[in-house]
Every structure is written in structure tokens, then in C-alpha cells.
């Protein structure tokens, strides 16, 4: 994300974005806990970030009982 776009984000959106950036496999529930907001609020902010083109959703199938290391550039 460019510095200019980040400066335009409200503080809550920035916190949500950073939580996802730090842990891209986090569920919406985990993002809500990390940021300290309700699940509904996390869903709303993630939807806004997706609409702005700042997040995209990728689904990954992982075998049970396996550790996964996902890196985001």
C-alpha cells in the first residue's frame, strides 16, 4: 500500500489493514479480536477495504494438522 493511500485511511481501517497484513491467514473473528472491535464491525471495515481495492480475498485449502507459512509481498 502506498503511503498516500495509508494516510487517507481512518485509524480503524488502518488497524484492520495492518492486522491482516501481519497475519494474512487470520479469520475475521481473529482480526476483530486483534483490533478490539466486534465481528460485525470487522466485517464492515474489511468490506470497505476490499471495495477500495486495498484487500483481495484468496481462499486456500490446507490439509488438516499441517502448518502453513503464507507470505505476502
N, C-alpha and C positions, 0 to 999 in steps of 0.2 A: 504494500500500500504506500502510496506516495505521502510525503509529509503534508502536502497541501490538503489532501483528502482527509487525513487523520485529524488535522486541526479543525475541520468543518464538522466532525462528529461530536454529538453531545457526549458528555462524560460517560453516561451509562452505555451508550453504543461502543465507545472506546473500550470500556471494561469488558464487555461481551466479546468484542473482536479480539482483544488480547488474550482472553481466557481460551478462546477457540484456537488462536494462533499457537499458544503454548501447549495445548493438548487437543490436536485435531480429531482425536477419536472420542472426545468427551460427548456424552449424551446431553440432550437439552436439560435434563434434570441436574446433571453434574455442573453444567455451565451456570444454572440458576444458583446452585449451592456455592460455587466458587465466587460468583459476583455478589451473592447475598440478596437475590431477588426471587420472586415467585416463579414457578414454572411457566405460568401464563405470560408473565412479563418477558421472560427469556425467549419464549416462542415469538412474541411480538417483535422484539428487537432483532432476533435472527432473521425474521421475515423481512424487516426493513433493510437490513444489511444485504440480504440476498437480492432484494429489489433494486438496490443501489449498485449492484454488481460487485460488491466487495467480498461476498462469500458465494461459493458454489457448493452444492451438496453432492457428495460422492458416496455411494454405498459400497461396502466391502464385505465379502463373505470370508469368514475366518473359521477354520476348524476349531472345535471345542477344545479347551485345555491347551491352547497354544498361545505363546506370547507373540505379539505383533509389534514391529517397530515401523511406524509410519513417519516419514519425514516430509515436510512441506517446504518448498522453496519460495 
